[in-house]
Every structure is written in C-alpha cells, then in structure tokens.
Amino acid sequence: MQERNQSASEISWYRKQEWSAEWNMALVISVLEETYGIEAFELSTYFSRGSTRRGLLLMLVFIVWEIVFRLPCLFGWSSEGLGAILFTSVFTCLICVGNLMKWVVCVVYFLDCKKRILEKKVDEEVGSDGKVVNV
C-alpha cells in the first residue's frame, strides 16, 4: 500500500512539474503573442504536446537550481556583520540570475515547440496535397 501511495505521489509531483512548464509557457505566450487568459493556456497545451518530457526536464533543472541556492539562505549559513550582508547579496544575485535564466529558457522552449508544431502542420498540409510548396 505504501508503494502505491509513494508512486502516486511521485506521479502527481511529475504531473505538477509538467503543468508548471505549461504554465510558464502560457506566461511567455501572454507576453510574446499578446494572447491572454484561457487562450494562452490552450495554446501552451497545444504547443507543448509531444514535448512534455523536455518541459519536465527543464522544470526539474530549475527546481534543483532553486533548492541549491535557497538552502543556505534558509539555514542561515553566514556570519555576523559585513559577512552576512555579503553572503545575502551574493545568494540573492544568484537567485535572480536563476530566475532570469528560467525565463530565457522558457522563451526558447516556447519558440522551439511553436516551430516544431508549425513544421508538423506544414508537413501534414504538404502530404495531403501531394505537392511540395516552397515557402
């Protein structure tokens, strides 16, 4: 019974990370495509179809990044005075750089998924007519 609960919780955790990738892509779509709300989520789901593993992997990388750079802040591994200020400043900068990297990677992920879907759509259209069209 415990194995079943553990695997169910692992599956739900993985599913949450996949949804996180779609959520982040929807935010990118809202900014780049000027499509908002449920339409952005629908586009995100459509574009990420077939590449959910990549999205899951990206989210796992950034979860590890967040944990590694926030643990020292949570446990207060610093000294008093100027050392504490320097410690906090360095780790805050690393967290900010990590967030910036996450959004750049999410934009690249979105553009890659969009390109893949559009190429697939063109291939299907070309295959149905039997003609090759130069675009």
C-alpha atoms as a printed R data frame, in Angstrom:
    type eleno elety resid chain resno      x      y       z
1   ATOM     1    CA   MET     A     1  0.000  0.000   0.000
2   ATOM     2    CA   GLN     A     2  2.814  2.398   0.846
3   ATOM     3    CA   GLU     A     3  4.498  1.701  -2.507
4   ATOM     4    CA   ARG     A     4  1.273  2.564  -4.274
5   ATOM     5    CA   ASN     A     5  0.934  5.841  -2.354
6   ATOM     6    CA   GLN     A     6  4.559  6.702  -2.990
7   ATOM     7    CA   SER     A     7  4.269  6.092  -6.709
8   ATOM     8    CA   ALA     A     8  1.016  8.053  -6.839
9   ATOM     9    CA   SER     A     9  2.653 10.993  -5.088
10  ATOM    10    CA   GLU     A    10  5.640 10.786  -7.441
11  ATOM    11    CA   ILE     A    11  3.328 10.750 -10.429
12  ATOM    12    CA   SER     A    12  1.416 13.739  -9.103
13  ATOM    13    CA   TRP     A    13  4.708 15.570  -8.464
14  ATOM    14    CA   TYR     A    14  5.865 14.899 -12.038
15  ATOM    15    CA   ARG     A    15  2.475 15.966 -13.337
16  ATOM    16    CA   LYS     A    16  2.753 19.206 -11.351
17  ATOM    17    CA   GLN     A    17  6.130 19.901 -12.954
18  ATOM    18    CA   GLU     A    18  4.712 19.277 -16.434
19  ATOM    19    CA   TRP     A    19  1.875 21.678 -15.653
20  ATOM    20    CA   SER     A    20  4.447 24.166 -14.369
21  ATOM    21    CA   ALA     A    21  6.172 24.058 -17.766
22  ATOM    22    CA   GLU     A    22  2.827 24.689 -19.479
23  ATOM    23    CA   TRP     A    23  2.026 27.492 -17.029
24  ATOM    24    CA   ASN     A    24  5.364 29.184 -17.690
25  ATOM    25    CA   MET     A    25  4.860 28.791 -21.431
26  ATOM    26    CA   ALA     A    26  1.413 30.382 -21.098
27  ATOM    27    CA   LEU     A    27  3.031 33.370 -19.393
28  ATOM    28    CA   VAL     A    28  5.550 33.628 -22.234
29  ATOM    29    CA   ILE     A    29  2.699 33.408 -24.769
30  ATOM    30    CA   SER     A    30  0.882 36.204 -22.929
31  ATOM    31    CA   VAL     A    31  3.900 38.457 -23.340
32  ATOM    32    CA   LEU     A    32  5.094 37.494 -26.837
33  ATOM    33    CA   GLU     A    33  1.857 36.637 -28.626
34  ATOM    34    CA   GLU     A    34 -0.438 39.057 -26.779
35  ATOM    35    CA   THR     A    35 -2.924 36.254 -26.162
36  ATOM    36    CA   TYR     A    36 -4.260 36.238 -22.637
37  ATOM    37    CA   GLY     A    37 -6.129 34.059 -20.183
38  ATOM    38    CA   ILE     A    38 -7.513 30.694 -21.131
39  ATOM    39    CA   GLU     A    39 -6.461 31.161 -24.779
40  ATOM    40    CA   ALA     A    40 -2.820 31.382 -23.681
41  ATOM    41    CA   PHE     A    41 -3.219 28.175 -21.661
42  ATOM    42    CA   GLU     A    42 -4.854 26.429 -24.611
43  ATOM    43    CA   LEU     A    43 -2.013 27.494 -26.915
44  ATOM    44    CA   SER     A    44  0.512 26.386 -24.320
45  ATOM    45    CA   THR     A    45 -1.093 22.958 -24.090
46  ATOM    46    CA   TYR     A    46 -1.257 22.717 -27.885
47  ATOM    47    CA   PHE     A    47  2.370 23.752 -28.415
48  ATOM    48    CA   SER     A    48  3.771 21.578 -25.633
49  ATOM    49    CA   ARG     A    49  2.036 18.457 -26.926
50  ATOM    50    CA   GLY     A    50  4.733 15.953 -27.808
51  ATOM    51    CA   SER     A    51  7.461 17.691 -25.837
52  ATOM    52    CA   THR     A    52  6.237 17.364 -22.269
53  ATOM    53    CA   ARG     A    53  9.345 15.401 -21.305
54  ATOM    54    CA   ARG     A    54 11.527 18.320 -22.325
55  ATOM    55    CA   GLY     A    55  9.353 20.692 -20.318
56  ATOM    56    CA   LEU     A    56  9.514 18.354 -17.329
57  ATOM    57    CA   LEU     A    57 13.302 18.176 -17.590
58  ATOM    58    CA   LEU     A    58 13.591 21.966 -17.750
59  ATOM    59    CA   MET     A    59 11.409 22.401 -14.681
60  ATOM    60    CA   LEU     A    60 13.412 19.767 -12.790
61  ATOM    61    CA   VAL     A    61 16.654 21.609 -13.581
62  ATOM    62    CA   PHE     A    62 15.244 24.849 -12.231
63  ATOM    63    CA   ILE     A    63 13.767 23.166  -9.136
64  ATOM    64    CA   VAL     A    64 17.262 21.865  -8.319
65  ATOM    65    CA   TRP     A    65 18.724 25.332  -9.008
66  ATOM    66    CA   GLU     A    66 16.218 26.931  -6.616
67  ATOM    67    CA   ILE     A    67 16.804 24.384  -3.876
68  ATOM    68    CA   VAL     A    68 20.593 24.566  -4.081
69  ATOM    69    CA   PHE     A    69 20.730 28.340  -3.881
70  ATOM    70    CA   ARG     A    70 17.973 28.805  -1.309
71  ATOM    71    CA   LEU     A    71 19.121 26.228   1.237
72  ATOM    72    CA   PRO     A    72 21.990 28.364   2.538
73  ATOM    73    CA   CYS     A    73 19.586 31.260   2.971
74  ATOM    74    CA   LEU     A    74 17.079 29.094   4.840
75  ATOM    75    CA   PHE     A    75 19.638 27.661   7.205
76  ATOM    76    CA   GLY     A    76 21.427 30.967   7.673
77  ATOM    77    CA   TRP     A    77 24.925 29.770   6.842
78  ATOM    78    CA   SER     A    78 26.521 33.144   7.336
79  ATOM    79    CA   SER     A    79 28.457 35.140   9.846
80  ATOM    80    CA   GLU     A    80 27.536 38.395  11.527
81  ATOM    81    CA   GLY     A    81 28.149 41.897  10.233
82  ATOM    82    CA   LEU     A    82 29.627 42.576   6.835
83  ATOM    83    CA   GLY     A    83 29.967 38.850   6.058
84  ATOM    84    CA   ALA     A    84 26.228 38.352   6.469
85  ATOM    85    CA   ILE     A    85 25.452 41.255   4.143
86  ATOM    86    CA   LEU     A    86 27.865 39.957   1.512
87  ATOM    87    CA   PHE     A    87 26.509 36.411   1.874
88  ATOM    88    CA   THR     A    88 22.919 37.553   1.460
89  ATOM    89    CA   SER     A    89 23.793 39.771  -1.502
90  ATOM    90    CA   VAL     A    90 25.629 37.018  -3.369
91  ATOM    91    CA   PHE     A    91 22.875 34.459  -2.912
92  ATOM    92    CA   THR     A    92 20.161 36.964  -3.804
93  ATOM    93    CA   CYS     A    93 22.019 37.737  -7.029
94  ATOM    94    CA   LEU     A    94 22.330 34.023  -7.818
95  ATOM    95    CA   ILE     A    95 18.606 33.511  -7.251
96  ATOM    96    CA   CYS     A    96 17.815 36.470  -9.546
97  ATOM    97    CA   VAL     A    97 20.166 35.162 -12.239
98  ATOM    98    CA   GLY     A    98 18.453 31.776 -11.924
99  ATOM    99    CA   ASN     A    99 15.031 33.367 -12.429
100 ATOM   100    CA   LEU     A   100 16.307 35.275 -15.460
101 ATOM   101    CA   MET     A   101 17.771 32.071 -16.915
102 ATOM   102    CA   LYS     A   102 14.471 30.280 -16.299
103 ATOM   103    CA   TRP     A   103 12.529 32.849 -18.308
104 ATOM   104    CA   VAL     A   104 15.050 32.890 -21.152
105 ATOM   105    CA   VAL     A   105 14.892 29.098 -21.302
106 ATOM   106    CA   CYS     A   106 11.078 29.209 -21.217
107 ATOM   107    CA   VAL     A   107 11.086 31.611 -24.194
108 ATOM   108    CA   VAL     A   108 13.441 29.316 -26.113
109 ATOM   109    CA   TYR     A   109 11.292 26.299 -25.159
110 ATOM   110    CA   PHE     A   110  8.170 28.092 -26.414
111 ATOM   111    CA   LEU     A   111  9.796 29.099 -29.711
112 ATOM   112    CA   ASP     A   112 11.100 25.559 -30.217
113 ATOM   113    CA   CYS     A   113  7.702 23.996 -29.514
114 ATOM   114    CA   LYS     A   114  5.983 26.509 -31.778
115 ATOM   115    CA   LYS     A   115  8.459 25.835 -34.591
116 ATOM   116    CA   ARG     A   116  8.025 22.070 -34.204
117 ATOM   117    CA   ILE     A   117  4.222 22.300 -34.302
118 ATOM   118    CA   LEU     A   118  4.219 24.651 -37.295
119 ATOM   119    CA   GLU     A   119  6.658 22.397 -39.194
120 ATOM   120    CA   LYS     A   120  4.456 19.413 -38.422
121 ATOM   121    CA   LYS     A   121  1.409 21.330 -39.619
122 ATOM   122    CA   VAL     A   122  3.154 22.283 -42.889
123 ATOM   123    CA   ASP     A   123  4.294 18.680 -43.388
124 ATOM   124    CA   GLU     A   124  0.711 17.463 -42.939
125 ATOM   125    CA   GLU     A   125 -0.606 20.045 -45.403
126 ATOM   126    CA   VAL     A   126  2.067 19.217 -47.971
127 ATOM   127    CA   GLY     A   127  1.486 15.487 -47.505
128 ATOM   128    CA   SER     A   128 -2.252 15.797 -48.016
129 ATOM   129    CA   ASP     A   129 -1.918 17.631 -51.353
130 ATOM   130    CA   GLY     A   130  0.976 15.573 -52.616
131 ATOM   131    CA   LYS     A   131  2.719 18.761 -53.796
132 ATOM   132    CA   VAL     A   132  5.810 20.414 -52.429
133 ATOM   133    CA   VAL     A   133  5.358 24.102 -51.833
134 ATOM   134    CA   ASN     A   134  8.323 26.450 -51.438
135 ATOM   135    CA   VAL     A   135  7.691 28.851 -48.622
